[in-house]
Amino acid sequence: MGMAPMTMSPLAAWLVQAHDWRTSLQIIAALVAAIMVPVALLVRRPPALAQAASAAAPDATHGPAMSVGQAMRSAPFLILVLTSFLSCATHSGPIFHTVSYAVTCGIPLMAAVSIYSMEGLAGMGGRLVFGLLGDRFGAARVLVLALLAQAIVVLGYVYARELGSFYTVAALFGFTYAGVMPLFAVISRENFPLRMMGTVIGGTTTASSLGMALGPVLGGLIYDTFSSYAWLFIGAFSLGIGAFVAALAFTRLPRRQMMAAVA
């Protein structure tokens, strides 16, 4: 996820300069299918998980068994879903409109694409650093700080005009928004039984996908209305503060509720 913006984005920019967009997408689709499908066939279930599944033992870490329905109605799950949605809505608009915004500032296309690549490069470091911090200080606590940092940093794009300032903001923004993502999986595992991880993470990633879909559309509507991207970044900041407040509410849930995950 961090390497792709550094490789596929410049490739896409080069393709659309040499071909029309349909041909470019067909080439990328063929490349992705040729790589991802064979590699996916190599994925195997970890032996420890396979043994746990065959034993079908209750999850002792989380006490009495809870149903999937109870988990889906629980406050921890609902707040986690809301946080995931708001977090992705915060960074999706800036991510998808970074290149267009840079071009409107007079930066050439390939240089503008390299700004997005910078976000990906910084994101690789962010995932590692925030992951380590989450292991040491608690994923939920680190998530709160990361979401606040993401909201503040996104405002930097309002003041970016030259390539150097774009690189600086992109590095900070990529570091923070990418660092947020691994923490959701850790928090899910800490608060819900292993046997329903597919359902819980499926729910949170569905919410994040909706957030990712919202940002680009709103960003386009904002630019079409105001002929400026400034309100996109201001709106993203507001959504980011919402994500921060939701994550903070998650950490304030009673410990009994967090462990039982029952509303």
N, C-alpha and C positions, 0 to 999 in steps of 0.2 A: 504493500500500500504506500510505502514511502518511496520505493524505487520507481514505481510506475510514472509519477509526474516527471521524473528526471529522464525517462527513456521514451515512453509512449507519447507524451505531449509534444516533444520536438519532432517525433516521427509524424504525428498527425499534422502538425503545422507544415512540415515539408511536403507531405502528400497533398494537402489542399492547395498548395502553391503550384504543384505539377499536374494535378488531376482535379476533376470536379468532386464535390463532397460525397456524392453517392459512391463513386469509385473508391474514394479514400476509405469510407466506412466498410465497404466490401473487403478491401485489402486487410484492414485491421481485424474485421470479423474472422477472416480466414486464418490470420496469424494467431489470434486468440484461441480459436477452436483447435488448431494444430498443436498448441502448447498445453492448454488447460485440460482438455479431455484426457489425453494420455497420462498427464501428471496426476489427475484426480483418481485414476485407477490404481495409483500406487499407495493411496491413503489406507491405513490399516487401523483398527481399533487397538488402543493400548492394552497390553496383557492384563494390567491391574483392573481396568474397567471391564474387560471381558469376564474376568473371574468374579467381579462383584455382581455383574448382571446374571451370571449363571447361578450364583448363590442366592440371588434375590433376597438378600438380607435387608432388614429395615435400616434406614439411615440413622445410626445412633447419634450422630453429631447434632441432629435437629430434633431429637426427642420423638414424641408420638407422630405417627404418620399423618400427613395432611393430604387432602385431595388436591387435584389440579384446580378445581373450581374454587376451593378456599384460597389457594395461592393467588389466583387471578383477581379475586375480590379483596385481597389484603392491601392495607395501606402501603406497606413497603413496595409492593409490585406497582401499584397505581402511581405512586410518586416517582418511582424509577422510570416508568414509561413516560411520564410527563417531562422529567429531566432529560431523558434521551431525545425526545422530540424537540424540546426547546434548544438543546445544545446543538443539534444538527441543523435546525433552522437558523441558528446564529451564524454558523460558518459556511453553510452551503451557498448562500447568495454571494458573499465575497469570493469564495473559491471559484465559482462558475463565471463570475463577471470580472475577475482580476485582469484577464488578458484584454477583454474589450475596454475596460476602464483605462488600462495603460495605453492602449492604442489611441483612445480619445485624448490622451495627454501628449500625443505626438511621438510615442515610442514605437519603433518598428516592430512588425509582427513577431519575428523570431526572438528578438530581445524581450518582448512582452511575454512570450511563452516561457522564457527562461526565468521569469519572476515566479510563475507557477512551479517550475522545477525547483526553485529555491525553497518554496514551501514544502515540497516533498523531501528535499534533503534535510531541512531542519526537522521535519516530522519524524524522520528515523531516529534522530537523537531524542526528540520529545517522548516518543513511545518508550524508549529505554529508561530515560531519566525519571519520568513520572511513574513508570512501572516499579522502579527501584524504590522511589519515595513511598509509593503505595504499600509495598511490602514492609517497609520499615515503620511508617507512621499510621498506616491504615488507609485503605483505598477510598473510603467515603470521605475522610477528612481531607485527603489530597485532592479528591475530585472537586470539593467545594472551592478550594483555592485555585485550582486549574481553570474552573469555569469563570471565576471572577477575573483571572488574568486574561482569558480569552475575550471576554466582553470589553475589557479596557483596551487591549491591543488592537482590536478590530477598528477602533476609532482612528488609529494611526493612518489608515488608508485615506481618510478625508484630507490629510495634509500632504500625502505623497504626490509628487509631481515629476520628479526626475528619477532616472533609473536607479541611482544610488539609494534614494529614500524608499523606493519601492522594494529594493532588495532587503533593506533593513527591516521594514514592516513585515515583509513576507517571511523572513527568517523567524521573527518573534511570533507571528501569527501561526505559521506552520508548526513551530515547536509546541505552542499551547494547544491548538485544536487537535493535533494528532496525539498529544500526550493524554488527552481526555479519554480517548476511545478504549484503550485496554482496561481501564478502571471499571467500566460497566460490567464486563464479564466477571471480574474478581468479586465485585459487590454482589452480583447475582449468585455466585457460588457460596458466598459467605452467609447469605440469608435464605436460601432455598435448597431443598434436597437435590442431590445429584441426579436422581431418577427423573426429575422434571426440568433439567437444564435446557433441553431442546425447546420446551414450551416457553420457559421464562425468557431465554435469550431470543427466541423467535419473536416473542411479544415486544421486547425492547428494541430489537432491530427493525421490526415493522414500524414502530413509532419513529425511529431514527430515519427510516427510508421516507416516511411521510414528511418529516422535517427537511430532508435533503431535497425533496420534490418541491417544497414550498418556497424555499429561498430563491432559486433561479427565476421562478415565475414572478414573484413579487419584485425581484430586482429588475426584471425586464419591464414590468408595468411602471415601476417608479421612474426608470430612465425615460420611457416613452412619454410619461406625464410631465416630468420636470426637466428633461434634457440634461440631467445631472445624476451622478451616482452617489452624491453626498447623503441623501436621505436613505439610501440602501444601507450604508454603513452605520448611520445613526439608528435605523431600525434594528439592524443586527445587534448593536450595542444593547438596545432595550430588551431584545429577546435573550441576549446573554445574561443580563441581570436577572431575568425571569428564571433562567436555568440555574443560576447561582442560588436564588432564593429557594427553588424547589429542592436542590441538593442539600441546602442547609436544613430544610424541613425534614429531609430524610434522616439526617444525623440526630435530629431532636426526637425521633420516635422513641417511645419507651423500649427498654431493652427486652422486656417480655414479648412485646409485639414484634420486635425485630427477629427474635429467635423463633417464635412460633409462626410468624408470617400469616396470622389469621386476623381478619378484620373484626 
